[in-house]
Amino acid sequence: MNRRRFLRGLGITTILVVGGAVWYADEEGAFSQEKGPAFAPWKDWNQPQTGMLALVRAGILAASPHNTQPWLFRVSGNQIEVLAATSRNTGGLDPFLRELHIGMGCALENMNVASCSAGYAADLELADGVLTLHADTSTPQRVATVRCTPASLPASPLYAMLPERHTNRTPYELRALPASFQQELLAVPQSLPNTNLFLFTAQEQRQTIVDLVSRCNDIVYADKAVREGTTPWERVFKWSAVEQHRDGITLEDYGVPTSAAALLYCMPTPIERAVIAQKAKAAMGAYPRQLSASPMFGIIAVRDRYSLNQCLQAGRLWERAHLLATSRGIAARPINEAIELIDIENAEGRPRVTEPTLAALIGNTSWQPMFMFRMGYATRSGSASPRRDLAEVLQQ
Ligand SMILES: Cc1cc2nc3c(=O)[nH]c(=O)nc-3n(C[C@H](O)[C@H](O)[C@H](O)COP(=O)(O)O)c2cc1C
């Protein structure tokens, strides 16, 4: 496409007078957003639709903390061993690797959803274990085995949603979500042992969550170990880093519209880029405002937050809930700072101030909060995030 027309199509007109910057944009590949190889797994996710690799292709489209994609797959015979690449962690943000294992559960659920279309009945055997501080992260750990028996079964109604599901960090309309959808969501935990789901739509409860999550966000991201653990996953300075690593959080993930992100990635000097990235993050500073623009919040809870098995089940629940929301035209975003702060409090022996507020919301101390989210009708659609492809995640 003619470059000038393409830029206009993106709503970029001012850049046309800055010829050098346009040239730089091309070199950085900024305009190949959602078209370059880092986004190809979203396009060829079901080609071919059948066979064991179809399950792996579905798995790599799953959600993961900071888009770390902590998964590896070993395919042999009629089974797929799913391994956690524990070195792909967020450090001080996830000291027990709890969120990493939730991400593994998300990948497992995508595989489960794809299995019938791929020509199999899938049996998921999830590992047991207890998450501890300072786990060895030098070697990948098997967390599940997916056994596939050839079968002719109807496709999951969520199958077509696999490439459509994207975390959406834009403000949502305050319009209430249908009661029928809430009932469907509440039914999801029934088939996932040791999980439960709590939804919050009343104004007072929502305000409590907005205040709590905003406060926890400030505390968590002021922590040096958290910043050191998450900075390596930020891909906000150079588009070439997105293409090289095919993971992490991009400017678009921070809520910058595609056209503006394309411009920002073009900034010629590192200093300009740093200033812009800072501004993009400051736009996230509108976090309490964005949180307030949510008609519904949810908490996924389990019996034991540090059970490996229950982390996997919680991940399966989140992925299925997000796919279900996508199928109903409803946007979703995890908001996990309060539970991340519980991990930090536990890891550092700080006084536990966060858990009581969450326990009061749930009203039942036998369920431990594991994962929080917001849902609503989006004002803007979410965008695809980069993905490592088959070659990078398959193990011999
Ligand atoms: C365990 C877990 C925790 C997450 N926590 C947050 C969060 O607190 N805030 C947020 O905006 N996104 C969060 N995410 C969403 C990821 O950043 C997102 O899944 C990843 O960037 C990939 O993007 P996608 O979901 O659009 O494919 C979380 C995801 C997982 C699996």
The ligand as an SDF file (V2000), in Angstrom:
LIG
                    3D

 31 33  0  0  0  0  0  0  0  0999 V2000
   -1.5350  -14.5060   35.9140 C   0  0  0  0  0  0  0  0  0  0  0  0
   -1.7990  -13.2870   35.0800 C   0  0  0  0  0  0  0  0  0  0  0  0
   -1.7740  -12.0350   35.6830 C   0  0  0  0  0  0  0  0  0  0  0  0
   -2.0400  -10.8910   34.9260 C   0  0  0  0  0  0  0  0  0  0  0  0
   -2.1270   -9.6690   35.5620 N   0  0  0  0  0  0  0  0  0  0  0  0
   -2.4240   -8.5650   34.8370 C   0  0  0  0  0  0  0  0  0  0  0  0
   -2.6150   -7.3090   35.4930 C   0  0  0  0  0  0  0  0  0  0  0  0
   -2.5450   -7.2090   36.7150 O   0  0  0  0  0  0  0  0  0  0  0  0
   -2.9130   -6.2310   34.7270 N   0  0  0  0  0  0  0  0  0  0  0  0
   -3.0380   -6.3170   33.3600 C   0  0  0  0  0  0  0  0  0  0  0  0
   -3.2990   -5.3120   32.7220 O   0  0  0  0  0  0  0  0  0  0  0  0
   -2.8820   -7.5120   32.7190 N   0  0  0  0  0  0  0  0  0  0  0  0
   -2.5870   -8.6230   33.4250 C   0  0  0  0  0  0  0  0  0  0  0  0
   -2.4860   -9.8380   32.7910 N   0  0  0  0  0  0  0  0  0  0  0  0
   -2.7100   -9.9230   31.3360 C   0  0  0  0  0  0  0  0  0  0  0  0
   -1.4040  -10.1270   30.5860 C   0  0  0  0  0  0  0  0  0  0  0  0
   -0.6080   -8.9630   30.6340 O   0  0  0  0  0  0  0  0  0  0  0  0
   -1.7450  -10.5310   29.1440 C   0  0  0  0  0  0  0  0  0  0  0  0
   -2.3750  -11.7820   29.1820 O   0  0  0  0  0  0  0  0  0  0  0  0
   -0.5170  -10.6140   28.2540 C   0  0  0  0  0  0  0  0  0  0  0  0
    0.0550   -9.3380   28.0750 O   0  0  0  0  0  0  0  0  0  0  0  0
   -0.8720  -11.1780   26.8840 C   0  0  0  0  0  0  0  0  0  0  0  0
   -1.8420  -10.4090   26.2710 O   0  0  0  0  0  0  0  0  0  0  0  0
   -3.2570  -11.0160   25.8160 P   0  0  0  0  0  0  0  0  0  0  0  0
   -3.9850  -11.4670   27.0470 O   0  0  0  0  0  0  0  0  0  0  0  0
   -3.9650   -9.8680   25.1450 O   0  0  0  0  0  0  0  0  0  0  0  0
   -2.9980  -12.1500   24.8920 O   0  0  0  0  0  0  0  0  0  0  0  0
   -2.2700  -11.0000   33.5350 C   0  0  0  0  0  0  0  0  0  0  0  0
   -2.2850  -12.2630   32.9370 C   0  0  0  0  0  0  0  0  0  0  0  0
   -2.0730  -13.4080   33.7030 C   0  0  0  0  0  0  0  0  0  0  0  0
   -2.1570  -14.7700   33.0570 C   0  0  0  0  0  0  0  0  0  0  0  0
  1  2  1  0
  2  3  1  0
  2 30  2  0
  3  4  2  0
  4  5  1  0
  4 28  1  0
  5  6  2  0
  6  7  1  0
  6 13  1  0
  7  8  2  0
  7  9  1  0
  9 10  1  0
 10 11  2  0
 10 12  1  0
 12 13  2  0
 13 14  1  0
 14 15  1  0
 14 28  1  0
 15 16  1  0
 16 17  1  0
 16 18  1  0
 18 19  1  0
 18 20  1  0
 20 21  1  0
 20 22  1  0
 22 23  1  0
 23 24  1  0
 24 25  2  0
 24 26  1  0
 24 27  1  0
 28 29  2  0
 29 30  1  0
 30 31  1  0
M  END
$$$$
